[in-house]
Structures are given as structure tokens and as C-alpha cells.
Amino acid sequence: MELANIENLLEKYFEATTTVQEEQELQAYFSQNNVAPHLQEYQPMFQHFANLKSEQFTRNVPLKPRKNYLKWISVAAVFLLTTGLFFNEWKKQREAEQAFEDFKMTMSLVSESFNTGASHINHLAQFEETTNKIFITENN
């Protein structure tokens, strides 16, 4: 490989404008034993990159099952909200029924009071009859 070409590729490499093929050329050049003396400082870096490619992760990582607390919290919240709305409507219905029963009882008491008062006025109907007779006879 030409030394000028390698130097140009190194400049492009450090500017991050190289292609994969150009990086492979650099890797091949620096894996040789006959590297130009002024470029030997880059040889350990490219050898390290080559070693990293061959490295394998062999340790087993135990995967813990992911606990989805948010899902269960959401389900519980929906259940509580629905239950609360149901009991609120049920309570309103019971209060309306109780108010109606109280109203019926009050009206029956008022009705009894009117009936008691009406029985005390029954003798006035007889007075009205007698006055009608008096007035009728006087007009004749």
C-alpha cells in the first residue's frame, strides 16, 4: 500500500468520513509488521480494535421478569372508580326514595289534620242550610 494513501485514510478516519472499506484497509495495514515508523503510534489502537471484534461475552445474565405494577395499579384504579360511581348512584337513589317516603308521610299527616278540621266545621253546613231557607222565604 502506498504510504500517502494510508496517511490520507488516517486523516479521513480521524475526521470520521471514512467508509467501511477504507477502515478495513487501515486495519489490514496496521495488522502487518512493516508499518512506517512515524505511523507506529497508531498500530496499538488498530490492534486493540481488532481484538475487540473477536471478543465474545460469555457470562450469562439472569433476566428478571419485569413486574408490571402500573398495569395492576391501573386495573385497581378503574375498579375503584367504577365501584365508587355505582355506590354514589345507589346512594342518590336511596336518598330520593327516602325523601319520597318522608313526603308521603308528611302529606298523610296534613291530610289527617285537614280531615280533623273539616269534621269541626260540619255544623256550619247545617247553618248554611237554615239561612238559605230563611232567605228563600223572605224573598217570596
C-alpha positions as CSV (number, residue, x, y, z in Angstrom):
1,M,0.0,0.0,0.0
2,E,1.1,3.5,-0.7
3,L,2.2,5.5,2.4
4,A,0.5,8.6,1.1
5,N,-2.8,6.7,0.7
6,I,-2.6,5.4,4.2
7,E,-1.9,8.9,5.6
8,N,-4.9,10.3,3.7
9,L,-7.1,7.5,5.0
10,L,-5.9,8.2,8.6
11,E,-6.8,11.9,8.2
12,K,-10.3,10.9,6.9
13,Y,-10.5,8.3,9.7
14,F,-9.9,10.9,12.4
15,E,-12.4,13.3,10.7
16,A,-15.0,10.4,10.7
17,T,-15.5,10.4,7.0
18,T,-14.1,7.0,6.0
19,T,-16.2,4.2,4.6
20,V,-16.2,0.7,6.0
21,Q,-13.9,-0.5,3.1
22,E,-11.4,2.3,3.9
23,E,-11.4,1.4,7.6
24,Q,-10.8,-2.3,6.6
25,E,-7.8,-1.1,4.5
26,L,-6.4,0.7,7.6
27,Q,-7.0,-2.3,9.8
28,A,-5.1,-4.5,7.3
29,Y,-2.2,-2.1,7.0
30,F,-1.8,-1.8,10.8
31,S,-2.0,-5.5,11.4
32,Q,1.2,-6.0,9.4
33,N,4.6,-5.9,10.9
34,N,6.2,-3.5,8.5
35,V,4.4,-0.2,9.4
36,A,6.1,3.1,8.7
37,P,8.0,4.4,11.8
38,H,6.0,7.7,12.0
39,L,2.7,5.7,12.0
40,Q,3.6,3.1,14.5
41,E,1.9,5.1,17.3
42,Y,-1.5,4.2,15.7
43,Q,-0.7,0.4,15.4
44,P,-1.7,-0.4,19.1
45,M,-5.0,1.4,18.6
46,F,-6.0,-0.6,15.5
47,Q,-4.7,-3.9,17.1
48,H,-7.0,-3.2,20.0
49,F,-9.9,-2.6,17.7
50,A,-9.2,-6.0,16.0
51,N,-9.1,-7.7,19.4
52,L,-12.4,-6.1,20.4
53,K,-14.1,-7.6,17.3
54,S,-13.0,-11.1,18.3
55,E,-14.1,-10.7,21.9
56,Q,-17.2,-12.6,23.0
57,F,-19.3,-12.1,26.0
58,T,-19.7,-15.5,27.7
59,R,-21.3,-14.6,31.0
60,N,-24.9,-15.5,31.5
61,V,-27.0,-12.6,32.6
62,P,-30.1,-13.7,34.5
63,L,-33.2,-11.9,33.2
64,K,-35.6,-11.0,35.9
65,P,-39.3,-11.0,34.9
66,R,-40.4,-7.5,34.5
67,K,-43.0,-6.6,37.0
68,N,-45.8,-4.5,35.5
69,Y,-47.1,-2.8,38.6
70,L,-48.5,0.1,36.5
71,K,-50.9,-2.3,34.8
72,W,-52.3,-3.6,38.0
73,I,-52.5,-0.2,39.6
74,S,-54.5,0.9,36.5
75,V,-56.8,-2.0,36.8
76,A,-57.4,-1.3,40.6
77,A,-58.0,2.4,39.9
78,V,-60.6,1.6,37.2
79,F,-62.3,-0.9,39.6
80,L,-62.4,1.6,42.5
81,L,-63.7,4.3,40.2
82,T,-66.4,2.2,38.8
83,T,-67.4,0.9,42.3
84,G,-67.4,4.4,43.7
85,L,-69.7,5.7,40.9
86,F,-72.1,2.7,41.3
87,F,-72.4,3.3,45.1
88,N,-72.8,7.0,44.6
89,E,-75.7,6.5,42.2
90,W,-77.2,3.9,44.5
91,K,-76.9,6.3,47.5
92,K,-78.6,9.0,45.5
93,Q,-81.4,6.6,44.6
94,R,-81.9,5.6,48.2
95,E,-81.9,9.3,49.3
96,A,-84.6,10.1,46.7
97,E,-86.7,7.1,47.8
98,Q,-86.3,8.2,51.4
99,A,-87.3,11.8,50.6
100,F,-90.4,10.5,48.8
101,E,-91.4,8.3,51.8
102,D,-90.9,11.4,54.1
103,F,-93.1,13.5,51.7
104,K,-95.8,10.8,51.7
105,M,-95.8,10.7,55.5
106,T,-96.0,14.4,55.8
107,M,-98.8,14.6,53.3
108,S,-100.8,12.0,55.2
109,L,-100.3,14.0,58.4
110,V,-101.5,17.1,56.6
111,S,-104.5,15.2,55.2
112,E,-105.4,13.9,58.7
113,S,-105.2,17.5,60.0
114,F,-107.5,18.7,57.3
115,N,-109.9,15.9,57.9
116,T,-110.0,16.7,61.6
117,G,-110.5,20.3,60.9
118,A,-113.3,19.6,58.4
119,S,-115.2,17.5,60.9
120,H,-115.3,20.5,63.3
121,I,-116.8,22.6,60.5
122,N,-119.6,20.2,59.6
123,H,-122.1,22.0,61.8
124,L,-121.6,25.1,59.6
125,A,-123.1,23.3,56.7
126,Q,-126.3,23.0,58.7
127,F,-126.2,26.7,59.5
128,E,-125.9,27.4,55.8
129,E,-129.0,25.3,55.0
130,T,-131.0,27.1,57.6
131,T,-130.0,30.5,56.3
132,N,-130.9,29.5,52.8
133,K,-134.4,28.6,54.0
134,I,-134.8,31.9,55.7
135,F,-133.7,33.9,52.8
136,I,-135.8,31.9,50.4
137,T,-138.9,32.5,52.5
138,E,-138.3,36.2,52.9
139,N,-137.9,36.7,49.2
140,N,-141.3,35.2,48.4
